[in-house]
Amino acid sequence: FVMDSYNRDNLHIITITPGDSPRVYAGGKMLENGLKSLESTLDTWAAQAPARKDAVTILIECDPAVSAGIQQQVIDMVLLRKFTCSLVGRPALN
């Protein structure tokens, strides 16, 4: 568990909502072809990134109903491009 502040110049947020075909949002915009579009979005971010790809942080926010397999698939896509990956947590509310 890590709480940190991030360089917002090199920060991107991916949000995933559940469904038969999970909806994927990158930078607040819904990607038309879901995970397939995410690949090209990540490639675009990689092309625009500084020399050190690990200086780029990708925050992944998943709805609790999104399967662990989909979440892992997105994490793998991010890490394959040498970005730093963090999952957005939710506090347990009583």
C-alpha positions as CSV (number, residue, x, y, z in Angstrom):
1,F,0.0,0.0,0.0
2,V,1.5,3.3,-1.1
3,M,0.1,6.8,-0.9
4,D,2.0,9.2,-3.1
5,S,1.7,12.3,-5.1
6,Y,2.4,12.1,-8.8
7,N,3.9,14.4,-11.4
8,R,0.6,15.4,-13.2
9,D,2.5,16.1,-16.4
10,N,3.2,12.4,-16.8
11,L,0.0,10.9,-15.3
12,H,-2.8,9.2,-17.1
13,I,-6.0,7.6,-15.8
14,I,-7.7,4.5,-17.1
15,T,-11.2,3.7,-15.9
16,I,-12.9,0.3,-16.5
17,T,-16.6,-0.4,-16.0
18,P,-18.2,-3.8,-16.1
19,G,-20.2,-5.4,-18.9
20,D,-20.1,-8.2,-21.5
21,S,-17.6,-5.9,-23.2
22,P,-16.1,-3.8,-20.5
23,R,-16.1,-0.1,-21.2
24,V,-12.7,1.5,-21.0
25,Y,-12.1,5.2,-20.5
26,A,-8.7,6.9,-21.0
27,G,-8.3,10.5,-19.9
28,G,-12.0,10.7,-19.3
29,K,-12.9,9.7,-22.9
30,M,-14.6,6.4,-23.6
31,L,-12.6,4.3,-26.1
32,E,-14.9,3.0,-28.8
33,N,-13.3,-0.5,-29.1
34,G,-12.6,-1.0,-25.5
35,L,-9.4,-3.0,-24.8
36,K,-8.3,-3.0,-28.4
37,S,-8.4,0.8,-28.5
38,L,-6.5,0.9,-25.2
39,E,-3.5,-0.7,-26.9
40,S,-3.2,2.1,-29.4
41,T,-3.8,4.8,-26.7
42,L,-1.0,3.3,-24.6
43,D,1.2,3.3,-27.7
44,T,0.4,7.0,-28.3
45,W,1.2,7.8,-24.6
46,A,4.5,5.9,-24.9
47,A,5.5,7.8,-28.0
48,Q,4.8,11.1,-26.2
49,A,6.6,10.0,-23.0
50,P,9.9,11.2,-21.7
51,A,13.0,9.0,-22.3
52,R,12.4,7.2,-19.0
53,K,9.0,5.4,-19.5
54,D,8.9,4.6,-15.7
55,A,8.5,8.3,-15.1
56,V,5.0,8.0,-16.5
57,T,2.3,6.8,-14.1
58,I,-0.9,5.1,-15.2
59,L,-3.6,5.0,-12.6
60,I,-6.1,2.2,-13.1
61,E,-9.6,2.5,-11.6
62,C,-11.8,-0.5,-11.9
63,D,-15.4,-0.9,-10.9
64,P,-15.6,-3.7,-8.3
65,A,-17.6,-5.8,-10.7
66,V,-14.8,-5.8,-13.3
67,S,-13.2,-9.3,-13.4
68,A,-9.7,-9.8,-12.0
69,G,-8.7,-11.2,-15.4
70,I,-9.7,-7.9,-17.2
71,Q,-7.9,-5.9,-14.6
72,Q,-4.7,-8.0,-14.9
73,Q,-4.9,-7.7,-18.7
74,V,-4.8,-3.9,-18.5
75,I,-2.0,-4.0,-15.9
76,D,0.0,-6.2,-18.2
77,M,-0.6,-3.8,-21.2
78,V,0.7,-0.9,-19.0
79,L,3.7,-2.7,-17.6
80,L,4.7,-4.0,-21.1
81,R,5.3,-0.4,-22.1
82,K,7.5,0.1,-19.0
83,F,5.1,2.6,-17.4
84,T,4.6,2.8,-13.6
85,C,1.2,1.3,-12.8
86,S,-0.9,2.0,-9.7
87,L,-4.4,0.8,-8.8
88,V,-6.9,3.2,-7.4
89,G,-8.3,2.0,-4.1
90,R,-11.6,2.5,-2.4
91,P,-12.1,2.8,1.3
92,A,-14.5,0.4,3.0
93,L,-17.5,2.5,4.1
94,N,-19.6,1.3,7.0
